[in-house]
Amino acid sequence: MIYVIFVFFYDFCRFCFLVPEALHADEKGLKQTRCFFRRGSSLQFKNILFEKTDGVATIIINRPPLNILDIPTLQDLNEALDNIKKDDRISVVVLKGAGDRAFSAGVDIKDHMPATADELLDAFHRVFYLLFDLDRPVIAVVNGYALGGGCEIVAACDMVIASDTSVFGQPEINAGVFPPPAAVLFPKLIGRRKTFDLILTGDRIDAKEAERIGLINKAVPVEQLDETVDALVSKLRKKSPIVLRLNRKAIYEGLDIDSKTALAKVTELYLNRLMKTQDAVEGLTAFLEKRKPAWKGK
């Protein structure tokens, strides 16, 4: 959640003074991303790019090179997620960062000051509430840094594909604070002991270690990142949209309550929601008839 000052200073110096051609490359990538933004039927925001195409919503945090999350950026994210929630045409969401340096290196340190801390936390935590309630699978795509608040947003997504050069971490303790979403999400994702390790030391881990402990689904070579994400999106798009949502909802029903209560809730969902859909009947019938189902999304 906190973006460590020395990381910012290092990258600022490196990109602005030591290797200006790298910054130029990021600017070139930004122009390409803007073309992507203009091609789709999209809402316009200040700090994110947002496109909805063929049932897939794509959100790009657009503050390269490090995609720092300030209050306006978080507000943009919230508006986009709220828009997706209201759009029944969307069945899959992809969330990524612009450029090749970071998904996001964290929340803007300036917005942590007392004058804006309340507004910051309201906007930041609303991102998580919207992600939890979205009822569509959300895929985070990471290429580069996912630190602090950036890492927490990644943890809140349903699936994560990362380049093998990506780096993850929660450095908040080094600034004298702690990361509330990570404290809640990490134990469920990576277990108690690894949670203590990452949050109490502030250490970073590479993508292979993040995959090993379950923080991400898969680490792939950077040149295979887009291809891998496209394949996953394509696979999900072939499922019934309504059944996909109900499967996700069933998983979430059991995350925060005891097993007996969770099983009762999931059973109710199965009988009273899933089995009353046309697609559930069609899927079972198609399986028995040894044919591909013809999904209606109902």
Order of alpha helices (4+ residues) and beta strands (2+ residues): alpha-alpha-beta-beta-alpha-beta-beta-alpha-beta-beta-alpha-beta-beta-alpha-alpha-beta-alpha-beta-alpha-alpha-alpha-alpha
